[in-house]
Amino acid sequence: MRLATWVIGATLWAGGAAVALAEPELPALPDLTPATAEEEAAALDWIKASGVAFDPSAYDTATLAPLAERLGGARVIGIGEATHGSHQDQAFKAALIRQLVASGQIEVLILEANREPALAFDRYVREGIGDPAAVMQTPAFFRIWKNDEFAGLLLWLRHWNRTAERKVRIVGVDVQDGGRDAAAALALAERHDPAAAARLRADLAPLIAAMDKPRTRFVDWLIDATRAETERAATAAAALDAWFEAAPAAARADPGFAEARWAARAAHQAFMAFEFERADADKSKADAAYFARRDRSMGENALAMLEQDERGALWAHDSHVLEDLPDIAKAVGFVTVGTVLREKLGEDYATVGFTWSQGAFRATLVPEGADFTRASQRQTLEPFSLPNNRPGELGHVFDRTGQTAMWIDLARRPAEGPVARWTGRPYWRGWSGWIVNPANWQVTSFETGDIPLPVSMGHDVIVWFKTISPSHLWPQPPVEAPPPQPVSASGG
């Protein structure tokens, strides 16, 4: 878990500068004292007695119904994945969502995805409009989920909605598609305030035009454009957001207003979330709260997109759906999507996290100090075989149960005794996002901010697989060489 994204004093940029820890009032760093043999032995007995084992290759209603029932009282259920590239996590998550839908527990699928592809998915599953396979291959949809596991869920939701009395809908809450979002918002503004829209479009034009280039994403343009272009576009995105806040009555009566309003907000959020990604940005201003902007936006968007009587499941990474964080992380302003939802919903937010013991998953190799922002768009997702069953790794404990897969309800752990103490001990969970560096895989380092978290922190339920395998990724277009970095207009 990256403490670096939380704490003043850790390396906040890969290969970048660090800020001195000079805040004596901050809480202490997390206690990394490992579990004792007695605590692990007690935990193993508890997991064997209380965990629900299942066949990792053939889970059905009998497997999933008890878990869905356990989670079903929540308004939002955050369902994570230990890695972005493991088949088992994503297949189980898709199956659990199907069970939640079939049992009437949720009506909305909330995606860690950009607005435009999620809107296209929604039109497909509710109305049968469009080609979801084509949408999945667009740059606006993240490559990590261009796979059979996610596609299968879309097809099932379309089948369900054909006869459902209340159709399940899909919303995307991420903010990494500022150009397309700005263009969608401008289309409505032009109908009701042509003069203002024309002024804003002039400043947003370079960004919007870049989105027509193959495999170009918002952050690519933000890094490559001149500083003057990005500053004008950022100002225009904020002004477009403000226009919708004060939109005239005729615009608010437009049938497309709500969607365009969301697009304007997402475009503004994109500039805020990636404000310091350029090489000439003042990175000394990038504190923990800055690195939390994207998660905060996604959490607020998820709440805003839910109608009063709707319940939803959030599809995201384990680290996004976390409902709690170390005190020092919270003290410096870091949040996750899950902590935002927990703050607003309380017990009406529940979370499911994942862990594993052995196997392989897909990720992009990014050596320490590399420019991983650009690499995320340019590299393929290759299988990596790494361990999560060594002492100090959560898979090591589950591996000794003799099972091949199981889930455990951490909310039902003993309040006192060795098991209670064990759940407060730090363990690596086998987390990987879209990048991985095998050289420092699950190695504790306060300098880089890599630390394990307590077992009980962040998730109500943990799902474990003994063995994971790579997700069933769809073929992708050939990788293009990145364009040269522009020279900063300011010389900074």
N, C-alpha and C positions, 0 to 999 in steps of 0.2 A: 504494500500500500504506500503510495507516494505522499509521505509527510512533507516533501518538498513543495507540494502545491498548497500547503497550509501555513508553514511556519516561517516567520521572519528569521533569517539565519541559516536556512537551508538553500541549496542551489536551485533558484527558481527558474532557471533556463538551462536547457541541455547545452552544456559547454559555455554557459553564460556566467554573469557575475552573481555573487551572493551578497546578501545584505546582513550586516552584523546583528546578532541577537542582542538587543539593548533594551529589552522591555522587562524589567525585574518583576512587574506585576503579573506577568503571564503565568498560567499554571505550569506545573512541572511537566517534563517530557513523560510520555507513557512508560509505565513499568514493564520492562521486558524480561522479568524473572520467569524462567521456564517452569513448566509443571513438574512436580515431583513424581517419582515412580508410583507412590501411593495414590496420588490424584489421578494419574493416567489409568491405573488399574481400576479405580472406582468408576471413572468415566467410561471405560470399556464395558464394564458390567452394566452400567446404566444404559448405554447405547444398545447393547444386545437385548436388554429387557424392554426398552421403550421405543426403539427404532422400528420403522416399518420397512421390511425388506421387500424387494420386488425384482422381477426378471427385467434386466436392462434392455432386452431385445424384444419384449412383448408385453409392455404394460397396457392394461385395459381399464375398463370402468371400475372393476373391483380394486385395482391399484390406485386409481386417481380419485375416485369418489370420496374417500375419507379425507384426503388432502384438500380437495375442493370444499368439502364441508367445513374443515378447520379454518379455511381462509374466507369463506363466503360471506361472513358478516361485515367485511370491510367495504368501505366506499371505493377505495383504490387498493389494488394488490400489485406491488412491485415485484416482478419476476425477473431475476437476473440471469447471468451466465458467467461461469468462472473465466472463460476465454471467449473471444469473439469468433474463434475458429474451430470449436469442438462440436461434433455431431450430436453427442448424447445430451448436452445441455440444451441445445436449441430444439432438438426433437422432443425432449421431455417438456420443455416450456410450451411448445406448440400444442402438445397433447393436453397439457393442463389447461391451457386457454380454451381448447375445444370442450373440455369437461365443464369448465366454469360457465361457458355459454350454454351448453346443453342442459345444465342444471339450473339455469335462470339466475346465476350469480352475478353476471356482468352483461352490459350492453354496449360497451365501448372498448376498442383496442387502441391504447395510447402508445404510439411508437416513438422511440428515440430515432426519429427520421425527420427529414425536412418536410415543409408544408406541401409543396407541389406533388411529389410522388405519393405521399399519404392521401392527398385529395383524389388522385387518380385511382389508387387502390380502393378508396371508399366508394367511388362511383362504380367500380367494377363489382365489389361484393354486394352492394345494395341494389344496383340497377342493371348489372351485366354490361355496362358500357366500357369499351376500351379493351386493351390488351395488357394484362398485368406483366407478362413476360417482357414486353417492350419497355414498360415503365421501369422494371427492375434493372434493365441494362443502361439506363440513363445515368449521367454523372451526378445528378441530384440525389440518387439513392446510393447509400453506402455499399461499397463492394463487399464488406464483411458478411452481408446478408443476401448477397446474390447467389442463393443456393436452394437446393431442393427442400430443405427444412422450412424456410420461410414461404417459399412458393406453395408448398403443400397446405400450409395454413390458409393462405388466400383462397385456394380452390375450395377448401372445406367451408370457409365462411360464405363463399358465394352459394354453395350447395345449401347450406343452412338457411340463408336468407330467402331462398326461393319460396319456402313455405312458412317461414317464421312469422308469427303475429307481430312481433316487434323486432325489426331488423337490427343486427349488430352493425355499428359504424366504426370507421377508422379515422383517427386524427394523428397528425404528426406534430411534435412539439419542439423539434430541434431548430437551430438558428444558423445553419451553415450554408444558406443558399440566398444570400442577400440580393443578388442581381435579379434572379427570377421572381423573388418576392416583391422587389421594388417595381418591376415591370407589371406584375399583376395588380398591385395597388394603384399604380398610375393609370391603368386602363379605366378604372372607375372614376378617379379624380378628374380625368379629362372629360368625362361626360357631364360633370357638374361644375367644374371650375377650370375651363380650358387655359386661361391665362396663367394661373398658379401652377397648373400641371406642366405647362410648357417650360416654365422657368426651372422647375425641379428636374424635368426630363433632360434638359441640357446638361446639368451637372452629373446626372446619373448615367448618361448615354455611354461613356466608355465602359462602365461596369456591365450594363445590360448587353452591349454588343459583344463583350467577351464571353458571355454565357452561350453564344452560338458556336463557339469554337469547340472542336472535339475534346472531350474529357477535361474541360476546364471547369474548375470549381471556384467558389468565392474566395477562398484563402489564397489560391494561385494568383488571382487578379490583385488582391490586396498586397501581396508581396512584390509583384512584378510592375505594377503601375507606378507612375511618378507620384511623388509625395503630394504635389498640387492636385492631381486627379483624385487621390484617395481622400484628401481633406475636403475637397468640394463635394464629393459623393457622400461622405459621412455627414456633412452639414445638411445636405439635401435629404438624406434618409431620415434624419431627426425632424426636419421640417415637414416631411411627408407624414410621419407619425403624428405630429402635432396637428396637421390639417385634418386628419381623421378624428382626432379628439374633439375638434370644434367644427365638424362637418355640418353643412346646412341641412335643413329638414328634408329637402328633396333627395339629397345623397343618402341620408339614413333610411329613406323609404325604398331605395333601390334594392331589388332582391339580392344583389351580389354584395351588398355593403358589408355584412358580417365577415365574409371570406376575405374581401379586400382590406378590411380593417385589420384582420389578423396578419395578412401579408405585409402591410406597412409596419406593424409592430415587429414582426420577425426580421424585416430588413434592417430596422434600427438596432435591434438586439444583436444582429450579426456584427455590425461595426463595433458595438460595445464589447462583445465577447472576444473579438480578435484585434482589439485596438493596438496592442503592443507586439504584434507578430512581425512587423517589418524590421529589417536590419537597422534602419535609422530611427527606430522608436526609442524613447527614453525608458529603458527597462527598469530603471530604479523605481519607477512608479507602479510596477507590476507586483502588487502585494498579493497576499492570500485571497483577499476578496475579489481581486481581478480574476484569478484563476477559477473562481467560483461563479463568475458571471453567467457562463453557459448553463451550468446546472440550475442556478437560481431562475434563469429565464425559462428553462424547460419545466421546472416545478410550477412556476406561476402560470405558464401557458396551459399545463395539464389541468390545473384547477379552473382556469377561465373557460376551457373548452367543454367541460362537463356541464350538462344541464342539471337542473335542481334534483331530479329524481334518478339520475343515471349513476351507474357504477362501472368502473373500468379496471382493466389490467394493463400495467405498464410493462412494455417490452424494452429492456435496456440491459446494460452490464451490471454485474454485482455491485461495483463501486458507485454506480449512479443510484441504485435503489436503496442503498444503506440508509437506515432510519436514525442512526446515531453515529457520533464521531468522538474521538478523544477530546478532552476538555481544551487542550491547547489549540486544536484545530478550530473549535467553535470560538475560542477567545480572539483569534486573529481574523475572524470573519469568513472562514471557509464553510461552505454548505454543499450538500448533494441534493439531487432531485428529491430523494427520499426524506432528507431532513426538512426540506421545505414543506413537503406533503404532511409529514408527521406533525410539524408545528401547527399547521392549519387544520388537520383532520384528527389529530390525537389517535385514539384507539381505532378510528375508522381507516387507518392506513396499516397494511400488513405487508410483510416482505418475505420473499423466498430467495435464498442464496444457494450457490453450488460449490462443490469441491470434488476432488478426484485423487487417485493415487498414482496412476501410471498411464502411459500412452502418448499420443501425439495430437497436436492441434495446429491450426494454421495461424501464421502471423508474418509480419515483415521484419526482417533482420535489420536493426538499426544500431550500429556500434555507438558506444558512449561518445557524446560530443557531436554526433551527426545532426544535420538539419532535418529533424524528423517531421517538421510541418510539411515541407515539400515532399519528402519521401513517401508520405502517406498517399499521395496521388500517383506516384510513379513506380512503385514496386509491387511485385506479386505477393500473394499470400501463400507461403510455402509451409509444408509440414515441419514441425519441430518436435522431437522427442525429448522431453525433460521430466525430471522426477518431482513428485509431490508426496513421497512416502518415506522421507528421511525424518529422523527425530527433529521435532520442532515444526513439522509440516502436518497439516490436519489429516491428510490422506494416510499418514503413518498410523494414526489411532484407528481410523475406520477400517484400514486394511486388516487389522487383527480381529475383526468381527467374524471372519469366515464367510461373509456375504459378498455378493457382486454388485449390489446397488441397494440403497435404502434412503429413507428420509427420517429426520428426527425433529420433533417439535421442541425447540429450545425454551419456549415459554413455559413448558412443564418441567423444567429442570428443578432439582431440589433447591430450596432457599438457603440451606446451610450445609456444611460438611465438605468432604473432599470433592464431590462433583461440582458443587457451587464454586469452590475455589478453582477447579479446573476450567470451568467456563469463563473465568476471568483471566486465564493465562493466554499469552500471545501465541498464535500459530499462523504460519503461512497457509494460504488457501488455494494456491495454484492459479492465481489471477494473472491474466494477460489480456491487454487490449489488442490493438492492431499491430503493435510493435513488440519486439522481444530482443533482449541481449543475453544470450546464454552465459556469457562471461560473468554476469552479476545476478544470475537468476536466484531470487529469494535469498539474497545475502543482506543482512542487516547493516545499514549504514545511515547514521544521522546526517552525515555530510551530504549525501545525495537524497536523503529523505525516504529511503526504503526501510519500512518496518512492518512486522506482523501485527495483526490486530487480535484482541481478545476473542475467543470463540463466540461468546454471546453478543458481541457488539454488531449491531446493524441489521441482523436478520432474525425473523421469528422462527423460520424453518430452514434447515440445511438439507440439501439433496446431495448424496454422494454416489459417485460411480467409481468402481475399482479401476476400470480401464476406459479411457476416452480415445476417440479416433477423429481424424480431421473431418470437418464439415464437407458436405457434398457440393462443392463450389461449382458454379457454372463457368464455362469457358469465357475468358475475357479478351478484349482486343489487345494487340501487341503493345508492350510498354514503350512509351515515347521518351526520348531524352529530354530533361528539363531545360528550358530556355535559360540563357545567362542572367544572372542577377543584375538589376539596374543599379546605376550609380546614384547614390542619394542626392537629391536636389539640394539638401542643406549641408552636405558634406559630413553629416553626423554618423 
